[in-house]
Amino acid sequence: AAEPDSSLEAEEADRFFEKIMAKLSPQQQKVFRMSRVEGYSHQQIADELKLSKLTVKKHVADSLKVFKGYLKYFGQLFFFY
């Protein structure tokens, strides 16, 4: 019985993640996915997307602020019950 619950929780978390991602600009989404989902370094992202490393760092930082803001208000619904 624990497996269906954890599967449902994972689906809810994925949907929540995607809703927050939709709040980011397309460029922020791309940079954030490369950094946090795919594990690229800031330098690798900068090289791949032809951006400065500082721009990549700013996109990641701005994206994290958006995520933290949403998690502060809504995250407990999915992660802390």
DAJONOR-V388819 format. One record per residue. SS is DSSP state (helix for helix, strand for strand, loop for the rest). OMEGA is omega as a letter, one per 40 degrees, with the letter a starting at -180 (NA if undefined). Layout:
SS;OMEGA
SS;OMEGA
This chain:
loop;a
helix;a
helix;i
helix;i
helix;a
helix;i
helix;i
helix;i
helix;i
helix;i
helix;i
helix;i
helix;i
helix;i
helix;i
helix;i
helix;a
helix;i
helix;i
helix;i
helix;a
loop;i
loop;a
loop;i
loop;i
helix;i
helix;i
helix;i
helix;a
helix;a
helix;a
helix;i
helix;a
helix;a
helix;a
helix;a
helix;a
loop;i
loop;i
loop;i
loop;i
helix;a
helix;i
helix;i
helix;i
helix;a
helix;a
helix;a
helix;a
loop;i
loop;i
loop;i
helix;i
helix;i
helix;i
helix;a
helix;i
helix;i
helix;a
helix;a
helix;i
helix;i
helix;i
helix;i
helix;i
helix;i
helix;a
helix;i
helix;i
helix;a
helix;i
helix;a
helix;a
helix;a
helix;a
helix;i
helix;a
helix;a
helix;a
loop;i
loop;NA
